[in-house]
Structures are given as C-alpha cells and as structure tokens.
C-alpha cells in the first residue's frame, strides 16, 4: 500500500504526505473496510463517486478496495481539485 501511495503522488504531482493523511483518517490504512454509510476502501468512496472518479482517472471497473486503484484515483482527484470530497484534508 505504501508503494501505491508513493506512485500516486509521483504520477499526479501531489503530496505523498497528503495522500497518507487522507488514507489514515478515512480508513486507518485498511483498504478492505466499509463504513456504516457504505463508503468503501482505503479512501472511503461512495459507490457513485467511485464510478465517476475511477472512470475519469482511467480506472473504470477497478474495485475501490484495491489499494493501488484507490491511491491512483485519489491522486487524480487531488490533482484535479476534488480535495473537498474528503473531510480529512
């Protein structure tokens, strides 16, 4: 998972510390968790948000529980101004 976060930071030119901070706050680095509200994975995506963002980032069909895909989609999201999606910024 650390490698995925690092690669997402490099790929999208965003802070690795920022990606780590969000992952810790959202899931405590546990990519298999689902919240009571149904948010999934390392970065706790709602199903519709994941479908849209993963498609935009080039990861359509990927699973939000896949830490590599989640880190890359989140890197894309931060790079493109969607940081407001997470309360933990």
C-alpha positions in Angstrom: 0.0 0.0 0.0 2.8 2.4 0.8 4.2 1.8 -2.7 0.8 2.6 -4.2 0.5 5.9 -2.3 4.1 6.8 -3.3 3.4 6.1 -7.0 0.1 8.0 -7.0 1.9 11.0 -5.5 4.6 10.9 -8.2 2.2 10.2 -11.1 -0.1 13.1 -10.2 2.3 15.5 -8.6 0.6 15.7 -5.3 1.9 15.4 -1.8 2.6 11.8 -0.6 2.0 13.1 3.0 -1.4 14.4 1.9 -2.4 11.1 0.4 -1.2 9.2 3.5 -3.0 11.6 5.8 -6.3 11.1 4.0 -5.9 7.3 3.9 -5.1 7.2 7.6 -8.0 9.5 8.5 -10.5 7.7 6.3 -9.6 4.0 6.9 -6.6 3.8 9.2 -4.8 2.3 6.2 -7.2 -0.6 6.0 -8.2 -1.0 2.3 -10.9 -3.6 3.0 -13.1 -1.5 5.3 -16.6 -0.4 4.6 -18.2 2.4 6.7 -21.6 2.2 8.2 -22.7 4.5 5.4 -21.4 2.2 2.7 -18.2 4.1 1.8 -15.6 1.7 0.6 -11.8 1.1 0.7 -8.7 3.0 1.6 -10.1 6.4 0.8 -13.8 5.6 1.6 -15.5 6.2 -1.7 -19.3 6.3 -2.1 -20.3 3.9 -4.9 -21.4 6.7 -7.4 -18.3 8.9 -6.6 -16.0 5.9 -7.2 -17.7 5.0 -10.5 -17.3 8.6 -11.8 -13.8 9.3 -10.4 -12.4 6.0 -11.4 -13.6 6.4 -14.9 -12.2 9.9 -15.1 -8.8 8.7 -13.8 -8.6 5.8 -16.2 -9.5 3.1 -13.7 -13.1 2.3 -14.8 -14.1 -1.1 -13.5 -11.5 -1.1 -10.8 -12.5 -2.0 -7.2 -12.4 0.7 -4.6 -11.0 -1.9 -2.2 -7.9 -2.3 -4.5 -5.4 0.0 -2.7 -3.4 0.7 -5.9 -6.5 1.8 -7.8 -7.8 3.8 -4.8 -4.5 5.6 -4.4 -4.3 6.4 -8.1 -7.9 7.6 -8.3 -7.4 9.7 -5.2 -4.1 11.2 -6.6 -6.1 12.1 -9.8 -8.8 13.6 -7.7 -6.5 15.8 -5.6 -4.6 16.9 -8.8 -7.9 17.9 -10.4 -9.3 19.9 -7.5 -11.6 17.4 -5.8 -10.0 17.5 -2.3 -13.3 18.7 -0.9 -14.5 15.1 -1.3 -12.7 14.2 1.9 -13.4 15.8 5.3 -9.8 14.8 6.2 -7.7 17.2 4.1 
